[in-house]
Amino acid sequence: MQESTLTAPQYADRVVVEKSKRSMQLMSNGRVLKSYAVALGGDPVGHKQQQGDSRTPEGVYTVDFRRTVSRFNLALRISYPNRQDRQVAAARGVDPGGEIYIHGQPTGGVSPARLAQTGPDWTDGCIAVTNREMQEIFALVRDGTAVEIKP
């Protein structure tokens, strides 16, 4: 009789988002586990400066919270703003914003009017994938996982 060997699930130890390529990779031990096309904030070029600027942050953060109930399917919150983001915003006298997530599609999908207004980057600063992809990401990324967002 042949023994079956069970392998432990492989989780991502890093998430890398390349804004200019609209791509996200789940990494494990330096190799790509999965890759995804992403939508970003409606004004995607540059680092998030303040609440309402529709920019996706840049830098290294962590997944610090997960939502199983969200108007965007499942969602993983990113630890933006960090201390430096808060200091820069305070020096400018603005609110740095927050509640930045990797998430799925909104209930009912993205409205054609929103896409006509923003183009393919339709979020308010988050990183969005399809709902099917978000289910996969949610299973592979644990709280505390590093998220590197590159320009």
N, C-alpha and C positions, 0 to 999 in steps of 0.2 A: 504494500500500500504506500502510495506516495504522500509525503507530508506537504501540507500547504503552508506557505509562509506568508504571514500578514505583515505588511509594511505600514509603519506609522504614516499618517497623512503628512504631506509636506506643506508647511506654512511659509508664507513670504516673510523674510526678515527685513525687507526694505521695499518701498514703493517709490519708483522714479517717474516723475511727470516731466515731459519735455514740452513746454508750452508752444514753442515755435513749430513743433512737429505734430501737435495735437495728439500726443501719444502718452500712454502710461504703461509701465512695465512692473510686474510683480517679480521681485528678485528673491532668490534663495541661495546663499553661499556664493554670491557673485555671478550666478547664471540666471537667465530669464526663465521664469516659470510660465508666465502668460503675458500677452501684450494686448492692449486695447486702444481703439481710437476714442478720443474724448472731446467733449464740448467744454468750453471755458466761460469765464465772465464775458459780458458783452463788449468790454474794452480790454482785451487780453494783453496788450503790450505794456510791459512794465510791472513793477511790484505794487501790490495793494498799498495805498497810502491812507485811505480813510473810508469810513462808512459811506456806502452809496456810490463809490467810484466804479463799480462793476468790474474791478480787476481781480484776478486770481493772484494770491500772494506768491512770492518766490523765496526760497530758503529751505532750511531743514526744520521739520516739525515732527510731531508724532500723532498717531491715531489715539485720541484720548477718550472717546466715547462712541458708542454705537446705538443707532436707533432702529428698532424693529417696526415701529409705527411712525411713519413719516408721509407727508404728502408727496414725497419723491421716492416711493418704494422704500428700500432699505437705505441706510446712510451711515457713513463713518465720519465722525467729526475730526477735523485736523486742529492741532493746538495753536492755531493763529488766533490772536496775536501773541507773540512771545514778548519777553521783556524789552528787547531792542525795538520791536514794532511799536510797543506802547510808549517808549521814550521818544521816538521820532515823532509820533503823532502828538504827544503832549507838547513837544517843542514847537510844533506847528499850530497848536491850539485846536486840534481836531480829534474826533473819536476815531480810533483805528478800525472800528468795525469788528466783526467776529462771526461766529456760526458758519464757518467755512467747512464744507463737507465734500466727500466723494459720495455721489448718490446716483440713483436711477432716474427714471423719467417721472414727471409729475402725473398725478392721476388725470387720465384723459389725454395724456400726451402733451407735446409742446404745441401751442397754438400757432397756426400759420401766420397770424398777425404778429406774434412775437418774433418768429423767424424772419418775417419780412422786415421787421424793425432792426433786429440784431444780426441777422445772418446765422451761420452755424454755431456761433458762440452765443448762447442764449441765457446762461445762468447769471446770477448777481455777483459771481466771484467764485463759485464752487466748481468742481470737476465732475462732469456728468458722463455716464455710460448708459447702455440699454439696461432694462430691468433684468433680463436674463444674465447679462454680464455682471450686474451688481450682486445677484445671488451668488455667483461664483466667487467674486471678490470678497464678499462678506464672509464666506466660509474659509477663505485662504489667508485673510489678514486679521491678526489679533490686535487687541488693544495694546498700546506701547510700541507698535511697529513704526519705524522711522519712515517719514515721507519727505522725499527731496523733490522740490519743485524748481525746475530750471527754466531760465528764460526761453 
